[in-house]
Amino acid sequence: MFRCHVCGNTTARSELVSEVFAVESRRVLVEQIPAQVCERCGEATFSRETTERIRQLVHGSARPVKTVPLDVFALS
């Protein structure tokens, strides 16, 4: 059963999401991640299997499908 770890809601919808991860000193974008997205707050939750696939993808020898420039801002 789904329970959002942010707001405690128990309803979610299945979606494909994109997420930016910090890998050592760089940022990587992973697209088309299957997730359960909380219908109340929008927090995405990944299964253990999906999390492991992401880890293998960004830490392994896989090549990115594309490279894009990234603007970085500091709020402080």
N, CA, C, O and CB atoms as a CASP TS submission, in Angstrom:
PFRMAT TS
TARGET T0000
AUTHOR 0000-0000-0000
METHOD Language model
MODEL 1
PARENT N/A
ATOM      1  N   MET     1       0.827  -1.183   0.000  1.00  0.00           N
ATOM      2  CA  MET     1       0.000   0.000   0.000  1.00  0.00           C
ATOM      3  C   MET     1       0.871   1.246   0.000  1.00  0.00           C
ATOM      4  O   MET     1       1.892   1.297   0.687  1.00  0.00           O
ATOM      5  CB  MET     1      -0.941  -0.002   1.202  1.00  0.00           C
ATOM      6  N   PHE     2       0.472   2.242  -0.764  1.00  0.00           N
ATOM      7  CA  PHE     2       1.220   3.494  -0.858  1.00  0.00           C
ATOM      8  C   PHE     2       0.943   4.374   0.353  1.00  0.00           C
ATOM      9  O   PHE     2      -0.202   4.520   0.779  1.00  0.00           O
ATOM     10  CB  PHE     2       0.863   4.241  -2.151  1.00  0.00           C
ATOM     11  N   ARG     3       2.016   4.966   0.907  1.00  0.00           N
ATOM     12  CA  ARG     3       1.884   6.019   1.902  1.00  0.00           C
ATOM     13  C   ARG     3       3.001   7.016   1.630  1.00  0.00           C
ATOM     14  O   ARG     3       4.179   6.663   1.678  1.00  0.00           O
ATOM     15  CB  ARG     3       1.950   5.451   3.378  1.00  0.00           C
ATOM     16  N   CYS     4       2.629   8.264   1.343  1.00  0.00           N
ATOM     17  CA  CYS     4       3.605   9.307   1.044  1.00  0.00           C
ATOM     18  C   CYS     4       4.462   9.583   2.273  1.00  0.00           C
ATOM     19  O   CYS     4       3.932   9.798   3.364  1.00  0.00           O
ATOM     20  CB  CYS     4       2.901  10.599   0.572  1.00  0.00           C
ATOM     21  N   HIS     5       5.776   9.579   2.106  1.00  0.00           N
ATOM     22  CA  HIS     5       6.684   9.829   3.227  1.00  0.00           C
ATOM     23  C   HIS     5       6.786  11.318   3.561  1.00  0.00           C
ATOM     24  O   HIS     5       7.398  11.683   4.565  1.00  0.00           O
ATOM     25  CB  HIS     5       8.068   9.276   2.909  1.00  0.00           C
ATOM     26  N   VAL     6       6.190  12.187   2.725  1.00  0.00           N
ATOM     27  CA  VAL     6       6.215  13.622   2.997  1.00  0.00           C
ATOM     28  C   VAL     6       4.951  14.063   3.738  1.00  0.00           C
ATOM     29  O   VAL     6       5.035  14.695   4.791  1.00  0.00           O
ATOM     30  CB  VAL     6       6.362  14.409   1.688  1.00  0.00           C
ATOM     31  N   CYS     7       3.770  13.725   3.180  1.00  0.00           N
ATOM     32  CA  CYS     7       2.520  14.234   3.757  1.00  0.00           C
ATOM     33  C   CYS     7       1.633  13.163   4.369  1.00  0.00           C
ATOM     34  O   CYS     7       0.646  13.496   5.025  1.00  0.00           O
ATOM     35  CB  CYS     7       1.748  14.955   2.712  1.00  0.00           C
ATOM     36  N   GLY     8       1.957  11.869   4.175  1.00  0.00           N
ATOM     37  CA  GLY     8       1.172  10.799   4.756  1.00  0.00           C
ATOM     38  C   GLY     8      -0.044  10.372   3.945  1.00  0.00           C
ATOM     39  O   GLY     8      -0.758   9.455   4.351  1.00  0.00           O
ATOM     40  N   ASN     9      -0.294  11.009   2.819  1.00  0.00           N
ATOM     41  CA  ASN     9      -1.435  10.670   1.973  1.00  0.00           C
ATOM     42  C   ASN     9      -1.315   9.220   1.489  1.00  0.00           C
ATOM     43  O   ASN     9      -0.211   8.683   1.391  1.00  0.00           O
ATOM     44  CB  ASN     9      -1.529  11.643   0.767  1.00  0.00           C
ATOM     45  N   THR    10      -2.456   8.594   1.187  1.00  0.00           N
ATOM     46  CA  THR    10      -2.427   7.191   0.776  1.00  0.00           C
ATOM     47  C   THR    10      -2.876   6.969  -0.668  1.00  0.00           C
ATOM     48  O   THR    10      -3.067   5.826  -1.083  1.00  0.00           O
ATOM     49  CB  THR    10      -3.296   6.383   1.693  1.00  0.00           C
ATOM     50  N   THR    11      -3.047   8.045  -1.438  1.00  0.00           N
ATOM     51  CA  THR    11      -3.428   7.869  -2.844  1.00  0.00           C
ATOM     52  C   THR    11      -2.337   8.420  -3.750  1.00  0.00           C
ATOM     53  O   THR    11      -1.770   9.484  -3.502  1.00  0.00           O
ATOM     54  CB  THR    11      -4.779   8.567  -3.142  1.00  0.00           C
ATOM     55  N   ALA    12      -2.058   7.659  -4.814  1.00  0.00           N
ATOM     56  CA  ALA    12      -1.009   8.045  -5.758  1.00  0.00           C
ATOM     57  C   ALA    12      -1.428   7.636  -7.155  1.00  0.00           C
ATOM     58  O   ALA    12      -2.322   6.811  -7.343  1.00  0.00           O
ATOM     59  CB  ALA    12       0.353   7.399  -5.382  1.00  0.00           C
ATOM     60  N   ARG    13      -0.766   8.227  -8.123  1.00  0.00           N
ATOM     61  CA  ARG    13      -0.973   7.855  -9.524  1.00  0.00           C
ATOM     62  C   ARG    13       0.380   7.438 -10.109  1.00  0.00           C
ATOM     63  O   ARG    13       1.426   7.939  -9.697  1.00  0.00           O
ATOM     64  CB  ARG    13      -1.608   9.044 -10.348  1.00  0.00           C
ATOM     65  N   SER    14       0.344   6.529 -11.060  1.00  0.00           N
ATOM     66  CA  SER    14       1.564   6.097 -11.735  1.00  0.00           C
ATOM     67  C   SER    14       1.902   7.094 -12.828  1.00  0.00           C
ATOM     68  O   SER    14       1.042   7.456 -13.630  1.00  0.00           O
ATOM     69  CB  SER    14       1.407   4.668 -12.321  1.00  0.00           C
ATOM     70  N   GLU    15       3.158   7.540 -12.862  1.00  0.00           N
ATOM     71  CA  GLU    15       3.631   8.494 -13.872  1.00  0.00           C
ATOM     72  C   GLU    15       5.070   8.177 -14.232  1.00  0.00           C
ATOM     73  O   GLU    15       5.768   7.465 -13.511  1.00  0.00           O
ATOM     74  CB  GLU    15       3.507   9.954 -13.365  1.00  0.00           C
ATOM     75  N   LEU    16       5.499   8.722 -15.361  1.00  0.00           N
ATOM     76  CA  LEU    16       6.914   8.751 -15.716  1.00  0.00           C
ATOM     77  C   LEU    16       7.410  10.145 -15.378  1.00  0.00           C
ATOM     78  O   LEU    16       6.848  11.136 -15.843  1.00  0.00           O
ATOM     79  CB  LEU    16       7.155   8.395 -17.240  1.00  0.00           C
ATOM     80  N   VAL    17       8.468  10.227 -14.566  1.00  0.00           N
ATOM     81  CA  VAL    17       8.976  11.514 -14.108  1.00  0.00           C
ATOM     82  C   VAL    17      10.441  11.673 -14.492  1.00  0.00           C
ATOM     83  O   VAL    17      11.099  10.713 -14.892  1.00  0.00           O
ATOM     84  CB  VAL    17       8.803  11.653 -12.590  1.00  0.00           C
ATOM     85  N   SER    18      10.939  12.895 -14.364  1.00  0.00           N
ATOM     86  CA  SER    18      12.353  13.201 -14.542  1.00  0.00           C
ATOM     87  C   SER    18      12.898  13.677 -13.203  1.00  0.00           C
ATOM     88  O   SER    18      12.197  14.341 -12.439  1.00  0.00           O
ATOM     89  CB  SER    18      12.572  14.277 -15.662  1.00  0.00           C
ATOM     90  N   GLU    19      14.144  13.338 -12.924  1.00  0.00           N
ATOM     91  CA  GLU    19      14.740  13.698 -11.642  1.00  0.00           C
ATOM     92  C   GLU    19      16.218  14.003 -11.843  1.00  0.00           C
ATOM     93  O   GLU    19      16.896  13.331 -12.620  1.00  0.00           O
ATOM     94  CB  GLU    19      14.549  12.562 -10.602  1.00  0.00           C
ATOM     95  N   VAL    20      16.721  15.025 -11.137  1.00  0.00           N
ATOM     96  CA  VAL    20      18.142  15.368 -11.163  1.00  0.00           C
ATOM     97  C   VAL    20      18.795  14.742  -9.930  1.00  0.00           C
ATOM     98  O   VAL    20      18.292  14.878  -8.815  1.00  0.00           O
ATOM     99  CB  VAL    20      18.360  16.933 -11.194  1.00  0.00           C
ATOM    100  N   PHE    21      19.917  14.057 -10.141  1.00  0.00           N
ATOM    101  CA  PHE    21      20.648  13.412  -9.056  1.00  0.00           C
ATOM    102  C   PHE    21      22.057  13.978  -8.986  1.00  0.00           C
ATOM    103  O   PHE    21      22.653  14.306 -10.012  1.00  0.00           O
ATOM    104  CB  PHE    21      20.685  11.878  -9.250  1.00  0.00           C
ATOM    105  N   ALA    22      22.590  14.093  -7.772  1.00  0.00           N
ATOM    106  CA  ALA    22      23.985  14.483  -7.569  1.00  0.00           C
ATOM    107  C   ALA    22      24.823  13.214  -7.585  1.00  0.00           C
ATOM    108  O   ALA    22      24.608  12.304  -6.784  1.00  0.00           O
ATOM    109  CB  ALA    22      24.178  15.280  -6.224  1.00  0.00           C
ATOM    110  N   VAL    23      25.784  13.164  -8.507  1.00  0.00           N
ATOM    111  CA  VAL    23      26.679  12.016  -8.628  1.00  0.00           C
ATOM    112  C   VAL    23      28.097  12.556  -8.545  1.00  0.00           C
ATOM    113  O   VAL    23      28.604  13.179  -9.477  1.00  0.00           O
ATOM    114  CB  VAL    23      26.439  11.217  -9.972  1.00  0.00           C
ATOM    115  N   GLU    24      28.727  12.298  -7.393  1.00  0.00           N
ATOM    116  CA  GLU    24      30.041  12.856  -7.097  1.00  0.00           C
ATOM    117  C   GLU    24      29.952  14.370  -7.227  1.00  0.00           C
ATOM    118  O   GLU    24      29.163  14.974  -6.501  1.00  0.00           O
ATOM    119  CB  GLU    24      31.138  12.269  -8.046  1.00  0.00           C
ATOM    120  N   SER    25      30.703  15.018  -8.099  1.00  0.00           N
ATOM    121  CA  SER    25      30.670  16.483  -8.195  1.00  0.00           C
ATOM    122  C   SER    25      29.858  16.974  -9.386  1.00  0.00           C
ATOM    123  O   SER    25      30.008  18.124  -9.798  1.00  0.00           O
ATOM    124  CB  SER    25      32.080  17.028  -8.290  1.00  0.00           C
ATOM    125  N   ARG    26      29.013  16.137  -9.939  1.00  0.00           N
ATOM    126  CA  ARG    26      28.222  16.546 -11.099  1.00  0.00           C
ATOM    127  C   ARG    26      26.752  16.241 -10.882  1.00  0.00           C
ATOM    128  O   ARG    26      26.392  15.475  -9.988  1.00  0.00           O
ATOM    129  CB  ARG    26      28.722  15.849 -12.365  1.00  0.00           C
ATOM    130  N   ARG    27      25.915  16.837 -11.696  1.00  0.00           N
ATOM    131  CA  ARG    27      24.479  16.602 -11.666  1.00  0.00           C
ATOM    132  C   ARG    27      24.086  15.849 -12.926  1.00  0.00           C
ATOM    133  O   ARG    27      24.577  16.155 -14.013  1.00  0.00           O
ATOM    134  CB  ARG    27      23.689  17.937 -11.544  1.00  0.00           C
ATOM    135  N   VAL    28      23.206  14.869 -12.787  1.00  0.00           N
ATOM    136  CA  VAL    28      22.716  14.121 -13.936  1.00  0.00           C
ATOM    137  C   VAL    28      21.196  14.125 -13.919  1.00  0.00           C
ATOM    138  O   VAL    28      20.578  14.087 -12.855  1.00  0.00           O
ATOM    139  CB  VAL    28      23.263  12.670 -13.934  1.00  0.00           C
ATOM    140  N   LEU    29      20.606  14.173 -15.087  1.00  0.00           N
ATOM    141  CA  LEU    29      19.164  14.131 -15.246  1.00  0.00           C
ATOM    142  C   LEU    29      18.786  12.752 -15.769  1.00  0.00           C
ATOM    143  O   LEU    29      19.319  12.297 -16.781  1.00  0.00           O
ATOM    144  CB  LEU    29      18.665  15.257 -16.203  1.00  0.00           C
ATOM    145  N   VAL    30      17.873  12.095 -15.081  1.00  0.00           N
ATOM    146  CA  VAL    30      17.341  10.811 -15.540  1.00  0.00           C
ATOM    147  C   VAL    30      15.878  11.048 -15.893  1.00  0.00           C
ATOM    148  O   VAL    30      15.102  11.536 -15.070  1.00  0.00           O
ATOM    149  CB  VAL    30      17.504   9.672 -14.442  1.00  0.00           C
ATOM    150  N   GLU    31      15.512  10.702 -17.112  1.00  0.00           N
ATOM    151  CA  GLU    31      14.154  10.922 -17.599  1.00  0.00           C
ATOM    152  C   GLU    31      13.400   9.604 -17.677  1.00  0.00           C
ATOM    153  O   GLU    31      13.998   8.528 -17.675  1.00  0.00           O
ATOM    154  CB  GLU    31      14.174  11.606 -18.974  1.00  0.00           C
ATOM    155  N   GLN    32      12.088   9.706 -17.744  1.00  0.00           N
ATOM    156  CA  GLN    32      11.193   8.554 -17.943  1.00  0.00           C
ATOM    157  C   GLN    32      11.328   7.517 -16.827  1.00  0.00           C
ATOM    158  O   GLN    32      11.397   6.316 -17.088  1.00  0.00           O
ATOM    159  CB  GLN    32      11.481   7.893 -19.290  1.00  0.00           C
ATOM    160  N   ILE    33      11.365   7.995 -15.584  1.00  0.00           N
ATOM    161  CA  ILE    33      11.448   7.105 -14.428  1.00  0.00           C
ATOM    162  C   ILE    33      10.030   6.726 -14.001  1.00  0.00           C
ATOM    163  O   ILE    33       9.223   7.614 -13.725  1.00  0.00           O
ATOM    164  CB  ILE    33      12.228   7.779 -13.248  1.00  0.00           C
ATOM    165  N   PRO    34       9.706   5.431 -13.939  1.00  0.00           N
ATOM    166  CA  PRO    34       8.389   5.049 -13.429  1.00  0.00           C
ATOM    167  C   PRO    34       8.310   5.353 -11.930  1.00  0.00           C
ATOM    168  O   PRO    34       9.191   4.970 -11.160  1.00  0.00           O
ATOM    169  CB  PRO    34       8.108   3.542 -13.699  1.00  0.00           C
ATOM    170  N   ALA    35       7.239   6.049 -11.530  1.00  0.00           N
ATOM    171  CA  ALA    35       7.105   6.463 -10.133  1.00  0.00           C
ATOM    172  C   ALA    35       5.649   6.441  -9.704  1.00  0.00           C
ATOM    173  O   ALA    35       4.734   6.487 -10.525  1.00  0.00           O
ATOM    174  CB  ALA    35       7.695   7.861  -9.924  1.00  0.00           C
ATOM    175  N   GLN    36       5.464   6.369  -8.403  1.00  0.00           N
ATOM    176  CA  GLN    36       4.171   6.615  -7.787  1.00  0.00           C
ATOM    177  C   GLN    36       4.224   8.057  -7.299  1.00  0.00           C
ATOM    178  O   GLN    36       5.090   8.411  -6.500  1.00  0.00           O
ATOM    179  CB  GLN    36       3.856   5.590  -6.608  1.00  0.00           C
ATOM    180  N   VAL    37       3.296   8.895  -7.779  1.00  0.00           N
ATOM    181  CA  VAL    37       3.300  10.314  -7.441  1.00  0.00           C
ATOM    182  C   VAL    37       2.111  10.599  -6.534  1.00  0.00           C
ATOM    183  O   VAL    37       0.967  10.322  -6.894  1.00  0.00           O
ATOM    184  CB  VAL    37       3.251  11.202  -8.723  1.00  0.00           C
ATOM    185  N   CYS    38       2.383  11.149  -5.367  1.00  0.00           N
ATOM    186  CA  CYS    38       1.349  11.453  -4.386  1.00  0.00           C
ATOM    187  C   CYS    38       0.331  12.412  -4.987  1.00  0.00           C
ATOM    188  O   CYS    38       0.698  13.438  -5.560  1.00  0.00           O
ATOM    189  CB  CYS    38       1.968  12.052  -3.106  1.00  0.00           C
ATOM    190  N   GLU    39      -0.943  12.077  -4.857  1.00  0.00           N
ATOM    191  CA  GLU    39      -1.994  12.932  -5.407  1.00  0.00           C
ATOM    192  C   GLU    39      -2.201  14.194  -4.591  1.00  0.00           C
ATOM    193  O   GLU    39      -2.814  15.140  -5.085  1.00  0.00           O
ATOM    194  CB  GLU    39      -3.292  12.169  -5.491  1.00  0.00           C
ATOM    195  N   ARG    40      -1.709  14.244  -3.354  1.00  0.00           N
ATOM    196  CA  ARG    40      -1.858  15.444  -2.533  1.00  0.00           C
ATOM    197  C   ARG    40      -0.694  16.421  -2.736  1.00  0.00           C
ATOM    198  O   ARG    40      -0.915  17.584  -3.075  1.00  0.00           O
ATOM    199  CB  ARG    40      -1.963  15.058  -1.059  1.00  0.00           C
ATOM    200  N   CYS    41       0.545  15.954  -2.529  1.00  0.00           N
ATOM    201  CA  CYS    41       1.683  16.895  -2.544  1.00  0.00           C
ATOM    202  C   CYS    41       2.580  16.778  -3.774  1.00  0.00           C
ATOM    203  O   CYS    41       3.435  17.637  -3.991  1.00  0.00           O
ATOM    204  CB  CYS    41       2.520  16.686  -1.317  1.00  0.00           C
ATOM    205  N   GLY    42       2.399  15.719  -4.591  1.00  0.00           N
ATOM    206  CA  GLY    42       3.188  15.573  -5.812  1.00  0.00           C
ATOM    207  C   GLY    42       4.543  14.924  -5.635  1.00  0.00           C
ATOM    208  O   GLY    42       5.315  14.852  -6.591  1.00  0.00           O
ATOM    209  N   GLU    43       4.856  14.449  -4.437  1.00  0.00           N
ATOM    210  CA  GLU    43       6.144  13.786  -4.199  1.00  0.00           C
ATOM    211  C   GLU    43       6.201  12.461  -4.973  1.00  0.00           C
ATOM    212  O   GLU    43       5.265  11.662  -4.921  1.00  0.00           O
ATOM    213  CB  GLU    43       6.363  13.538  -2.674  1.00  0.00           C
ATOM    214  N   ALA    44       7.302  12.241  -5.682  1.00  0.00           N
ATOM    215  CA  ALA    44       7.495  11.009  -6.450  1.00  0.00           C
ATOM    216  C   ALA    44       8.227   9.984  -5.592  1.00  0.00           C
ATOM    217  O   ALA    44       9.197  10.309  -4.908  1.00  0.00           O
ATOM    218  CB  ALA    44       8.283  11.286  -7.760  1.00  0.00           C
ATOM    219  N   THR    45       7.750   8.743  -5.637  1.00  0.00           N
ATOM    220  CA  THR    45       8.367   7.638  -4.913  1.00  0.00           C
ATOM    221  C   THR    45       8.709   6.544  -5.912  1.00  0.00           C
ATOM    222  O   THR    45       7.898   6.190  -6.768  1.00  0.00           O
ATOM    223  CB  THR    45       7.429   7.099  -3.788  1.00  0.00           C
ATOM    224  N   PHE    46       9.935   6.008  -5.790  1.00  0.00           N
ATOM    225  CA  PHE    46      10.408   4.968  -6.699  1.00  0.00           C
ATOM    226  C   PHE    46      10.464   3.632  -5.973  1.00  0.00           C
ATOM    227  O   PHE    46      10.722   3.580  -4.771  1.00  0.00           O
ATOM    228  CB  PHE    46      11.794   5.329  -7.273  1.00  0.00           C
ATOM    229  N   SER    47      10.221   2.551  -6.710  1.00  0.00           N
ATOM    230  CA  SER    47      10.360   1.214  -6.137  1.00  0.00           C
ATOM    231  C   SER    47      11.839   0.923  -5.886  1.00  0.00           C
ATOM    232  O   SER    47      12.714   1.613  -6.410  1.00  0.00           O
ATOM    233  CB  SER    47       9.738   0.139  -7.076  1.00  0.00           C
ATOM    234  N   ARG    48      12.105  -0.088  -5.095  1.00  0.00           N
ATOM    235  CA  ARG    48      13.498  -0.492  -4.847  1.00  0.00           C
ATOM    236  C   ARG    48      14.179  -0.898  -6.148  1.00  0.00           C
ATOM    237  O   ARG    48      15.340  -0.564  -6.383  1.00  0.00           O
ATOM    238  CB  ARG    48      13.556  -1.655  -3.833  1.00  0.00           C
ATOM    239  N   GLU    49      13.445  -1.626  -6.993  1.00  0.00           N
ATOM    240  CA  GLU    49      14.014  -2.073  -8.270  1.00  0.00           C
ATOM    241  C   GLU    49      14.379  -0.888  -9.153  1.00  0.00           C
ATOM    242  O   GLU    49      15.442  -0.873  -9.774  1.00  0.00           O
ATOM    243  CB  GLU    49      13.027  -2.989  -9.007  1.00  0.00           C
ATOM    244  N   THR    50      13.488   0.114  -9.208  1.00  0.00           N
ATOM    245  CA  THR    50      13.768   1.301 -10.022  1.00  0.00           C
ATOM    246  C   THR    50      14.948   2.068  -9.464  1.00  0.00           C
ATOM    247  O   THR    50      15.802   2.531 -10.220  1.00  0.00           O
ATOM    248  CB  THR    50      12.540   2.211 -10.095  1.00  0.00           C
ATOM    249  N   THR    51      15.007   2.209  -8.147  1.00  0.00           N
ATOM    250  CA  THR    51      16.124   2.910  -7.509  1.00  0.00           C
ATOM    251  C   THR    51      17.442   2.220  -7.829  1.00  0.00           C
ATOM    252  O   THR    51      18.440   2.892  -8.091  1.00  0.00           O
ATOM    253  CB  THR    51      15.921   2.981  -5.986  1.00  0.00           C
ATOM    254  N   GLU    52      17.461   0.908  -7.813  1.00  0.00           N
ATOM    255  CA  GLU    52      18.684   0.156  -8.135  1.00  0.00           C
ATOM    256  C   GLU    52      19.051   0.335  -9.606  1.00  0.00           C
ATOM    257  O   GLU    52      20.230   0.477  -9.932  1.00  0.00           O
ATOM    258  CB  GLU    52      18.502  -1.346  -7.810  1.00  0.00           C
ATOM    259  N   ARG    53      18.067   0.329 -10.492  1.00  0.00           N
ATOM    260  CA  ARG    53      18.342   0.544 -11.920  1.00  0.00           C
ATOM    261  C   ARG    53      18.944   1.927 -12.154  1.00  0.00           C
ATOM    262  O   ARG    53      19.866   2.074 -12.956  1.00  0.00           O
ATOM    263  CB  ARG    53      17.052   0.382 -12.751  1.00  0.00           C
ATOM    264  N   ILE    54      18.427   2.944 -11.458  1.00  0.00           N
ATOM    265  CA  ILE    54      18.965   4.308 -11.576  1.00  0.00           C
ATOM    266  C   ILE    54      20.406   4.329 -11.086  1.00  0.00           C
ATOM    267  O   ILE    54      21.280   4.901 -11.737  1.00  0.00           O
ATOM    268  CB  ILE    54      18.101   5.325 -10.770  1.00  0.00           C
ATOM    269  N   ARG    55      20.655   3.703  -9.933  1.00  0.00           N
ATOM    270  CA  ARG    55      22.017   3.668  -9.374  1.00  0.00           C
ATOM    271  C   ARG    55      22.991   3.029 -10.351  1.00  0.00           C
ATOM    272  O   ARG    55      24.080   3.554 -10.578  1.00  0.00           O
ATOM    273  CB  ARG    55      22.036   2.901  -8.042  1.00  0.00           C
ATOM    274  N   GLN    56      22.605   1.900 -10.927  1.00  0.00           N
ATOM    275  CA  GLN    56      23.477   1.233 -11.886  1.00  0.00           C
ATOM    276  C   GLN    56      23.701   2.093 -13.126  1.00  0.00           C
ATOM    277  O   GLN    56      24.804   2.132 -13.670  1.00  0.00           O
ATOM    278  CB  GLN    56      22.887  -0.116 -12.285  1.00  0.00           C
ATOM    279  N   LEU    57      22.664   2.773 -13.562  1.00  0.00           N
ATOM    280  CA  LEU    57      22.758   3.611 -14.759  1.00  0.00           C
ATOM    281  C   LEU    57      23.745   4.762 -14.562  1.00  0.00           C
ATOM    282  O   LEU    57      24.625   4.970 -15.397  1.00  0.00           O
ATOM    283  CB  LEU    57      21.379   4.163 -15.128  1.00  0.00           C
ATOM    284  N   VAL    58      23.607   5.513 -13.464  1.00  0.00           N
ATOM    285  CA  VAL    58      24.435   6.715 -13.291  1.00  0.00           C
ATOM    286  C   VAL    58      25.826   6.425 -12.753  1.00  0.00           C
ATOM    287  O   VAL    58      26.729   7.246 -12.916  1.00  0.00           O
ATOM    288  CB  VAL    58      23.748   7.673 -12.370  1.00  0.00           C
ATOM    289  N   HIS    59      26.021   5.265 -12.112  1.00  0.00           N
ATOM    290  CA  HIS    59      27.345   4.917 -11.585  1.00  0.00           C
ATOM    291  C   HIS    59      28.075   3.912 -12.466  1.00  0.00           C
ATOM    292  O   HIS    59      29.251   3.629 -12.234  1.00  0.00           O
ATOM    293  CB  HIS    59      27.214   4.358 -10.183  1.00  0.00           C
ATOM    294  N   GLY    60      27.405   3.375 -13.460  1.00  0.00           N
ATOM    295  CA  GLY    60      28.015   2.364 -14.319  1.00  0.00           C
ATOM    296  C   GLY    60      28.657   2.970 -15.545  1.00  0.00           C
ATOM    297  O   GLY    60      29.021   4.146 -15.564  1.00  0.00           O
ATOM    298  N   SER    61      28.790   2.154 -16.560  1.00  0.00           N
ATOM    299  CA  SER    61      29.469   2.591 -17.774  1.00  0.00           C
ATOM    300  C   SER    61      28.485   3.035 -18.862  1.00  0.00           C
ATOM    301  O   SER    61      28.880   3.227 -20.012  1.00  0.00           O
ATOM    302  CB  SER    61      30.349   1.471 -18.303  1.00  0.00           C
ATOM    303  N   ALA    62      27.211   3.199 -18.504  1.00  0.00           N
ATOM    304  CA  ALA    62      26.223   3.640 -19.496  1.00  0.00           C
ATOM    305  C   ALA    62      26.559   5.034 -19.997  1.00  0.00           C
ATOM    306  O   ALA    62      27.077   5.865 -19.251  1.00  0.00           O
ATOM    307  CB  ALA    62      24.802   3.619 -18.900  1.00  0.00           C
ATOM    308  N   ARG    63      26.262   5.283 -21.257  1.00  0.00           N
ATOM    309  CA  ARG    63      26.491   6.597 -21.861  1.00  0.00           C
ATOM    310  C   ARG    63      25.177   7.358 -21.861  1.00  0.00           C
ATOM    311  O   ARG    63      24.125   6.771 -22.112  1.00  0.00           O
ATOM    312  CB  ARG    63      27.065   6.470 -23.311  1.00  0.00           C
ATOM    313  N   PRO    64      25.221   8.663 -21.583  1.00  0.00           N
ATOM    314  CA  PRO    64      23.986   9.444 -21.623  1.00  0.00           C
ATOM    315  C   PRO    64      23.406   9.489 -23.035  1.00  0.00           C
ATOM    316  O   PRO    64      24.150   9.428 -24.014  1.00  0.00           O
ATOM    317  CB  PRO    64      24.239  10.865 -21.114  1.00  0.00           C
ATOM    318  N   VAL    65      22.087   9.594 -23.141  1.00  0.00           N
ATOM    319  CA  VAL    65      21.448   9.677 -24.452  1.00  0.00           C
ATOM    320  C   VAL    65      21.619  11.058 -25.063  1.00  0.00           C
ATOM    321  O   VAL    65      21.514  11.216 -26.279  1.00  0.00           O
ATOM    322  CB  VAL    65      19.968   9.336 -24.345  1.00  0.00           C
ATOM    323  N   LYS    66      21.884  12.065 -24.223  1.00  0.00           N
ATOM    324  CA  LYS    66      22.179  13.412 -24.704  1.00  0.00           C
ATOM    325  C   LYS    66      22.819  14.203 -23.575  1.00  0.00           C
ATOM    326  O   LYS    66      22.729  13.817 -22.409  1.00  0.00           O
ATOM    327  CB  LYS    66      20.891  14.124 -25.221  1.00  0.00           C
ATOM    328  N   THR    67      23.458  15.298 -23.919  1.00  0.00           N
ATOM    329  CA  THR    67      24.060  16.203 -22.955  1.00  0.00           C
ATOM    330  C   THR    67      23.482  17.590 -23.211  1.00  0.00           C
ATOM    331  O   THR    67      23.402  18.034 -24.357  1.00  0.00           O
ATOM    332  CB  THR    67      25.628  16.203 -23.059  1.00  0.00           C
ATOM    333  N   VAL    68      23.079  18.273 -22.138  1.00  0.00           N
ATOM    334  CA  VAL    68      22.473  19.604 -22.271  1.00  0.00           C
ATOM    335  C   VAL    68      23.175  20.573 -21.333  1.00  0.00           C
ATOM    336  O   VAL    68      23.671  20.164 -20.284  1.00  0.00           O
ATOM    337  CB  VAL    68      20.946  19.558 -21.967  1.00  0.00           C
ATOM    338  N   PRO    69      23.225  21.864 -21.698  1.00  0.00           N
ATOM    339  CA  PRO    69      23.790  22.849 -20.772  1.00  0.00           C
ATOM    340  C   PRO    69      22.850  23.038 -19.589  1.00  0.00           C
ATOM    341  O   PRO    69      21.645  22.817 -19.708  1.00  0.00           O
ATOM    342  CB  PRO    69      24.042  24.203 -21.488  1.00  0.00           C
ATOM    343  N   LEU    70      23.397  23.446 -18.451  1.00  0.00           N
ATOM    344  CA  LEU    70      22.615  23.620 -17.243  1.00  0.00           C
ATOM    345  C   LEU    70      22.957  24.952 -16.606  1.00  0.00           C
ATOM    346  O   LEU    70      24.116  25.201 -16.275  1.00  0.00           O
ATOM    347  CB  LEU    70      22.858  22.468 -16.260  1.00  0.00           C
ATOM    348  N   ASP    71      21.961  25.816 -16.427  1.00  0.00           N
ATOM    349  CA  ASP    71      22.166  27.085 -15.734  1.00  0.00           C
ATOM    350  C   ASP    71      22.135  26.827 -14.234  1.00  0.00           C
ATOM    351  O   ASP    71      21.292  26.074 -13.747  1.00  0.00           O
ATOM    352  CB  ASP    71      21.086  28.139 -16.143  1.00  0.00           C
ATOM    353  N   VAL    72      23.057  27.452 -13.501  1.00  0.00           N
ATOM    354  CA  VAL    72      23.145  27.275 -12.062  1.00  0.00           C
ATOM    355  C   VAL    72      22.985  28.632 -11.391  1.00  0.00           C
ATOM    356  O   VAL    72      23.666  29.590 -11.758  1.00  0.00           O
ATOM    357  CB  VAL    72      24.489  26.608 -11.660  1.00  0.00           C
ATOM    358  N   PHE    73      22.098  28.719 -10.419  1.00  0.00           N
ATOM    359  CA  PHE    73      21.846  29.945  -9.690  1.00  0.00           C
ATOM    360  C   PHE    73      22.098  29.695  -8.215  1.00  0.00           C
ATOM    361  O   PHE    73      21.874  28.589  -7.723  1.00  0.00           O
ATOM    362  CB  PHE    73      20.407  30.452  -9.929  1.00  0.00           C
ATOM    363  N   ALA    74      22.569  30.728  -7.499  1.00  0.00           N
ATOM    364  CA  ALA    74      22.729  30.666  -6.041  1.00  0.00           C
ATOM    365  C   ALA    74      21.790  31.697  -5.432  1.00  0.00           C
ATOM    366  O   ALA    74      21.828  32.870  -5.805  1.00  0.00           O
ATOM    367  CB  ALA    74      24.225  30.929  -5.604  1.00  0.00           C
ATOM    368  N   LEU    75      20.957  31.274  -4.509  1.00  0.00           N
ATOM    369  CA  LEU    75      19.979  32.149  -3.889  1.00  0.00           C
ATOM    370  C   LEU    75      20.604  33.008  -2.795  1.00  0.00           C
ATOM    371  O   LEU    75      20.052  34.050  -2.442  1.00  0.00           O
ATOM    372  CB  LEU    75      18.838  31.333  -3.322  1.00  0.00           C
ATOM    373  N   SER    76      21.732  32.592  -2.260  1.00  0.00           N
ATOM    374  CA  SER    76      22.346  33.346  -1.159  1.00  0.00           C
ATOM    375  C   SER    76      23.151  34.526  -1.648  1.00  0.00           C
ATOM    376  O   SER    76      23.727  35.257  -0.842  1.00  0.00           O
ATOM    377  CB  SER    76      23.232  32.445  -0.337  1.00  0.00           C
TER
END
